[in-house]
Amino acid sequence: MKPVFANFNLRKSASVLAAAALLTLGSAKLQAAPIIEKIINPTDKQVTVNFVGATDNNLVFHLEFDNKSGEKFYLIIKNDAGDIVYQNAYNDVHFEKNIRIPKEDTEIRPTFIIRTASEQIEKKFSVDRKVSENFVVTSL
């Protein structure tokens, strides 16, 4: 009977030692220097707006939205004053659109908004128009 009791204590003490070792390793890990992580809103990754270029009369932006759930959303574009210049509802799973904004002689600040039932994502831009001339002089 005594050897069984001794084996039981040995097993119990081995599991206690293993648990103590794990707790020691775990507490050492907790005492390590904290890692600073940037919290990224997952919806920011779903919406991209890029300036593509300019035509004679327009500035062209390319907008993409990964609407994985396929829920209804609104694309809203506001001008400098905050007035809505475009609004339409869509439900595409992968939405892509080239957006043309009329050129102006002054700086413009368009805001692109994707609004779903639960959230709103805004991308703001500032566009300055700079015109430069190049002269090429050749000797004849």
C-alpha positions as CSV (number, residue, x, y, z in Angstrom):
1,M,0.0,0.0,0.0
2,K,2.8,2.4,0.8
3,P,4.4,2.3,-2.7
4,V,1.0,3.2,-4.3
5,F,0.8,6.2,-2.0
6,A,4.3,7.2,-2.9
7,N,3.6,7.0,-6.6
8,F,0.5,9.1,-6.2
9,N,2.5,11.8,-4.4
10,L,5.2,11.6,-7.1
11,R,2.6,12.0,-9.8
12,K,0.9,14.8,-8.0
13,S,4.2,16.6,-7.3
14,A,5.3,16.2,-11.0
15,S,2.1,17.9,-12.2
16,V,2.4,20.6,-9.5
17,L,6.0,21.2,-10.7
18,A,5.0,21.3,-14.3
19,A,2.2,23.8,-13.5
20,A,4.6,25.9,-11.5
21,A,7.1,25.9,-14.4
22,L,4.4,27.0,-16.8
23,L,3.3,29.8,-14.5
24,T,6.9,30.9,-14.0
25,L,7.4,31.0,-17.8
26,G,4.1,32.8,-18.3
27,S,4.9,35.4,-15.7
28,A,8.3,36.0,-17.2
29,K,6.6,36.6,-20.5
30,L,4.3,39.1,-18.9
31,Q,7.2,41.0,-17.5
32,A,8.8,41.5,-20.9
33,A,8.7,44.9,-22.5
34,P,5.2,45.7,-23.8
35,I,4.5,45.6,-27.5
36,I,2.8,48.7,-28.9
37,E,0.5,47.8,-31.7
38,K,-1.3,50.2,-34.0
39,I,-5.0,49.5,-33.9
40,I,-6.3,49.5,-37.5
41,N,-10.0,49.8,-38.2
42,P,-10.7,46.8,-40.4
43,T,-13.0,48.9,-42.6
44,D,-10.1,51.1,-43.6
45,K,-8.6,48.2,-45.4
46,Q,-11.8,47.6,-47.3
47,V,-11.9,51.1,-48.9
48,T,-9.2,52.5,-51.1
49,V,-9.4,55.8,-53.0
50,N,-6.5,56.8,-55.2
51,F,-5.9,59.8,-57.4
52,V,-5.4,58.4,-61.0
53,G,-4.7,61.7,-62.8
54,A,-6.3,64.5,-64.7
55,T,-8.1,64.8,-68.1
56,D,-8.7,68.2,-69.8
57,N,-11.7,69.0,-67.7
58,N,-11.7,66.5,-64.8
59,L,-9.7,65.0,-61.9
60,V,-10.0,61.3,-61.8
61,F,-10.1,59.2,-58.6
62,H,-10.4,55.4,-58.4
63,L,-12.5,54.0,-55.6
64,E,-12.6,50.3,-54.5
65,F,-14.8,48.9,-51.7
66,D,-14.7,45.2,-50.6
67,N,-18.2,44.7,-49.3
68,K,-17.8,41.1,-48.2
69,S,-21.3,40.9,-46.7
70,G,-22.9,42.2,-49.8
71,E,-25.0,44.6,-47.7
72,K,-26.5,47.8,-49.1
73,F,-24.1,50.9,-48.9
74,Y,-24.1,54.4,-50.0
75,L,-21.3,56.2,-51.9
76,I,-21.4,59.9,-51.0
77,I,-19.1,62.6,-52.3
78,K,-19.0,66.0,-50.7
79,N,-17.3,69.2,-51.9
80,D,-15.3,71.8,-50.0
81,A,-18.4,73.3,-48.4
82,G,-19.7,69.9,-47.2
83,D,-22.5,69.9,-49.8
84,I,-23.3,66.5,-51.3
85,V,-22.5,66.5,-55.0
86,Y,-23.1,62.8,-55.5
87,Q,-25.0,60.1,-53.7
88,N,-26.0,56.6,-54.8
89,A,-26.8,53.2,-53.2
90,Y,-25.0,50.0,-54.2
91,N,-24.8,46.4,-52.9
92,D,-21.9,45.0,-55.0
93,V,-19.6,42.6,-53.2
94,H,-16.5,44.1,-54.9
95,F,-17.3,47.7,-55.9
96,E,-15.0,49.7,-58.3
97,K,-15.7,53.1,-59.8
98,N,-13.7,55.8,-61.5
99,I,-15.0,59.2,-60.2
100,R,-14.5,62.3,-62.2
101,I,-14.5,65.7,-60.5
102,P,-14.5,68.9,-62.5
103,K,-11.2,70.8,-62.4
104,E,-11.2,74.2,-60.8
105,D,-8.6,76.9,-60.7
106,T,-8.3,76.8,-57.0
107,E,-7.7,74.1,-54.4
108,I,-10.5,71.5,-54.0
109,R,-11.1,69.2,-51.1
110,P,-13.3,66.3,-52.0
111,T,-14.5,63.9,-49.3
112,F,-15.5,60.3,-50.3
113,I,-17.8,58.6,-47.9
114,I,-18.9,54.9,-47.8
115,R,-21.9,54.6,-45.4
116,T,-23.2,51.2,-44.4
117,A,-26.0,50.4,-41.8
118,S,-23.4,50.2,-39.0
119,E,-20.5,52.5,-39.9
120,Q,-19.2,55.3,-42.0
121,I,-15.8,55.5,-43.7
122,E,-14.4,58.8,-44.9
123,K,-11.4,59.5,-47.2
124,K,-10.5,63.2,-47.6
125,F,-8.3,64.7,-50.2
126,S,-6.8,68.1,-50.9
127,V,-5.9,68.9,-54.6
128,D,-3.8,71.9,-55.5
129,R,-3.4,72.8,-59.1
130,K,0.1,73.9,-60.1
131,V,0.8,74.8,-63.7
132,S,4.3,75.0,-64.9
133,E,5.9,75.8,-68.2
134,N,9.0,74.3,-69.6
135,F,11.1,76.0,-72.3
136,V,13.5,74.3,-74.5
137,V,16.1,76.5,-76.2
138,T,18.3,75.2,-78.9
139,S,21.1,77.0,-80.7
140,L,20.8,77.1,-84.5
